[in-house]
């Protein structure tokens, strides 16, 4: 996903390597290219402005201008500032000291929320017994999709009774079901929309109040570009997100959301989906990215 951005940065740094010392003009030209590369990668413009200014403040110091390896110092500064906006250390999922641990999965329709719910359940099943719960009662076949994925991954499933239409009631009842099956973790697959609306948010707020989730995880499609920042901001304002899961990192997305969501909201990116199989989920590590 970061291939095109990597290529742009390599070109920027190669133009600096031939210079014995750097002038402020050299740095300004390089930063102009860094800004352009980030904007083309679909990073939110406010985040681009902040990161370029942070790089400029460090890059125009005497240590860089008088260094015998200025291009290497600039490279290090850019690397460290990108790490800073994405998160300097991986953020692990929180486990409640008093079971069950409840993860509430939220996000827009089409972000990969249902698949991600099962991916996380499968990942956590190595040390826990998770239960996935179908709380998306609006989208046709959403309940069945979760049921089938859970069955394939050998994960316990709980869904609504025939004709049931209240997702908050389903979420509430899942606790007793989890206890009866000795499940110490509950993952709520909530409804999504093509766009955010008040009705959806009220439903999610009611579910949060009823279940007291340990984590509220926003699933973001990495191909949505700058809109990801607006989506994350709204969900965070209404629900108080604890983490973000990026999906479709194996696609040809330009990488903007991963560089911008945390910087814009302060919410850490915890996991990244890198394929369609239920095992294709990894801890998000900015340094490795």
C-alpha positions in Angstrom: 0.0 0.0 0.0 2.9 2.4 0.8 4.8 1.5 -2.4 4.1 4.8 -4.3 4.9 6.9 -1.2 8.1 5.0 -0.6 9.1 5.6 -4.2 8.4 9.4 -3.9 10.5 9.6 -0.7 13.4 7.7 -2.2 13.5 10.2 -5.1 13.5 13.1 -2.6 16.3 11.7 -0.5 18.4 10.7 -3.5 18.5 14.3 -4.7 19.9 15.3 -1.3 22.6 12.6 -1.1 24.9 14.2 -3.6 25.2 17.4 -1.6 28.0 17.9 0.9 26.1 20.3 3.0 22.5 21.5 2.8 21.2 25.1 2.5 17.9 26.2 3.8 16.7 26.4 0.1 17.7 22.7 -0.3 15.6 21.8 2.7 12.6 23.9 1.5 12.6 22.2 -1.9 12.8 18.8 -0.2 9.9 19.7 2.2 7.8 20.9 -0.8 8.2 17.4 -2.3 7.4 15.7 1.0 4.2 17.8 1.3 3.2 16.9 -2.3 4.0 13.2 -1.7 1.8 13.1 1.4 -1.1 14.9 -0.2 -1.0 12.6 -3.1 -1.1 9.7 -0.7 -4.4 11.1 0.5 -3.2 12.2 3.9 -5.5 14.9 5.4 -4.1 18.4 4.6 -4.1 19.6 8.2 -2.0 16.6 9.2 0.3 17.2 6.3 0.7 20.9 7.4 1.6 19.8 11.0 4.1 17.1 10.0 5.9 19.3 7.4 6.2 22.1 10.0 7.5 19.7 12.6 10.1 18.4 10.1 11.1 22.0 9.1 11.6 23.0 12.7 14.1 20.1 13.2 15.6 20.1 9.8 16.7 23.8 9.8 18.6 23.5 13.0 22.4 24.1 13.1 23.1 20.4 13.6 21.6 19.5 10.2 23.0 22.5 8.3 26.5 21.9 9.6 26.4 18.1 9.5 28.7 16.2 7.2 25.8 13.7 6.4 22.8 16.1 6.2 20.7 13.9 3.9 20.9 11.0 6.4 19.8 13.4 9.2 16.9 14.7 7.1 15.9 11.1 6.4 15.9 10.2 10.1 13.9 13.3 11.0 11.2 12.5 8.4 11.1 8.9 9.5 10.7 9.9 13.2 8.0 12.4 12.5 6.0 9.9 10.4 6.3 7.4 13.3 5.1 10.0 15.7 1.9 10.7 13.8 1.1 7.0 13.3 2.0 5.9 16.8 5.4 5.2 18.3 4.6 1.8 19.8 2.0 -0.9 18.9 -1.2 -0.5 21.0 -2.5 -3.9 22.3 -6.2 -4.7 22.7 -7.3 -4.3 26.3 -8.6 -7.3 28.2 -11.0 -6.6 31.0 -9.8 -7.8 34.5 -13.3 -9.0 35.1 -14.8 -11.2 32.3 -16.4 -10.9 29.9 -14.3 -8.6 27.8 -16.6 -6.8 25.4 -15.5 -5.4 22.1 -18.0 -3.2 20.2 -17.2 -3.1 16.5 -18.4 0.0 14.7 -17.9 1.5 11.2 -19.6 2.4 7.9 -21.2 -0.2 5.7 -18.6 -1.8 3.4 -15.6 -1.2 5.6 -15.1 -4.9 6.3 -16.5 -4.8 9.9 -18.2 -8.2 9.9 -15.1 -10.0 8.6 -12.9 -8.0 10.9 -15.0 -9.1 13.9 -14.4 -12.7 13.1 -10.7 -12.1 12.4 -10.2 -10.5 15.9 -12.2 -13.4 17.5 -10.0 -15.9 15.8 -6.9 -14.0 16.8 -8.0 -13.8 20.5 -9.2 -17.5 20.5 -5.6 -18.5 21.2 -5.9 -17.5 24.8 -9.6 -16.8 25.2 -13.0 -18.1 24.2 -14.7 -15.4 22.2 -18.3 -15.1 21.2 -19.4 -13.1 18.1 -22.8 -11.4 18.3 -24.9 -10.3 15.3 -26.2 -6.9 16.1 -26.6 -5.7 12.5 -30.3 -6.4 12.0 -30.8 -3.9 9.2 -28.6 -5.1 6.4 -30.0 -8.1 4.6 -28.0 -11.3 5.2 -25.6 -9.6 7.7 -26.6 -12.1 10.4 -26.1 -15.0 8.1 -22.7 -13.7 6.9 -21.4 -13.5 10.5 -22.9 -16.9 11.3 -21.1 -18.5 8.3 -17.8 -16.8 8.9 -17.9 -17.7 12.6 -18.7 -21.4 11.8 -15.7 -21.6 9.3 -13.4 -20.1 12.0 -14.8 -22.4 14.7 -16.0 -19.4 16.8 -19.2 -19.5 18.9 -22.0 -17.3 17.4 -25.1 -15.6 18.9 -27.8 -13.9 16.9 -31.3 -12.6 17.1 -34.4 -14.8 17.4 -36.8 -14.9 14.4 -38.5 -11.6 13.9 -36.3 -9.8 16.5 -35.5 -6.2 15.5 -33.9 -4.6 18.6 -30.0 -4.9 18.4 -29.5 -3.5 21.9 -31.7 -6.3 23.3 -29.6 -8.9 21.3 -26.4 -7.4 22.7 -27.7 -7.4 26.2 -28.9 -11.1 26.0 -25.6 -12.2 24.6 -24.0 -11.8 28.0 -26.0 -14.6 29.6 -25.4 -16.8 26.5 -21.7 -16.2 26.8 -21.7 -17.1 30.5 -23.6 -20.3 29.8 -21.0 -21.3 27.1 -18.0 -20.2 29.3 -17.1 -17.5 26.8 -14.9 -14.8 28.4 -15.0 -12.4 25.4 -17.9 -10.9 23.4 -17.5 -9.2 20.1 -20.6 -7.1 19.0 -20.9 -6.7 15.2 -23.0 -3.6 15.0 -24.9 -2.0 12.1 -23.3 0.3 9.6 -24.6 2.8 7.1 -23.3 4.1 3.8 -23.0 7.4 5.7 -23.3 8.5 9.3 -26.7 9.5 10.6 -28.3 10.4 14.0 -30.4 7.2 14.1 -27.3 5.0 13.8 -25.4 7.0 16.4 -28.3 6.8 18.9 -28.5 3.1 18.4 -24.8 2.7 19.0 -24.9 5.0 22.1 -27.7 2.9 23.5 -25.7 -0.3 22.9 -22.6 1.2 24.6 -24.7 2.1 27.6 -26.2 -1.4 27.8 -23.0 -3.4 27.4 -20.2 -1.2 28.9 -17.6 -2.3 26.2 -14.0 -2.7 27.1 -13.0 -1.5 23.6 -14.9 0.4 21.0 -13.1 -0.3 17.7 -13.7 1.6 14.5 -13.1 -0.4 11.3 -11.9 1.9 8.6 -11.4 1.0 4.9 -7.9 2.3 4.0 -9.1 3.0 0.5 -11.6 5.7 1.7 -9.0 8.4 1.6 -9.4 11.7 3.5 -13.0 10.9 4.4 -11.6 8.4 6.9 -10.5 11.3 9.1 -14.1 12.8 9.1 -15.6 9.3 9.9 -13.2 8.7 12.7 -13.7 12.1 14.2 -17.5 11.8 14.2 -17.5 8.2 15.7 -15.0 9.3 18.3 -17.0 12.4 19.3 -20.2 10.4 19.8 -18.8 7.1 21.2 -15.3 7.6 22.6 -13.3 5.2 20.4 -10.5 3.3 22.0 -8.9 2.0 18.8 -9.0 1.8 15.0 -8.7 -1.3 12.7 -7.5 -0.6 9.2 -8.8 -2.9 6.5 -7.7 -3.6 2.9 -4.0 -2.7 3.5 -3.2 -5.3 0.8 -5.0 -3.2 -1.8 -3.6 -0.3 -3.9 -4.8 2.3 -1.4 -2.5 5.3 -1.0 -2.1 5.0 2.7 -3.6 8.3 3.8 -5.9 7.0 6.6 -3.1 5.2 8.5 -1.0 8.4 8.4 -3.9 10.7 9.4 -6.5 9.0 11.6 -4.4 8.8 14.7 -2.9 12.3 14.2 -6.4 13.8 13.8 -8.2 12.0 16.6 -5.5 10.7 19.0 -7.1 7.3 18.7 -4.4 4.5 18.2 -4.5 2.2 15.2 -4.4 -1.2 16.9 -4.7 -3.7 14.0 -4.5 -4.0 10.3 -6.3 -6.3 7.9 -4.0 -7.5 5.1 -6.0 -10.1 3.2 -9.4 -11.7 3.0 -8.8 -14.8 5.1 -9.8 -14.8 8.8 -6.1 -15.2 9.7 -5.1 -12.1 7.7 -4.9 -9.7 10.6 -1.8 -8.2 12.2 -0.8 -5.7 15.0 -0.3 -2.3 13.5 3.4 -1.3 13.9 4.3 2.1 12.5 8.0 1.4 12.5 7.6 -1.7 10.4 5.2 0.2 8.1 
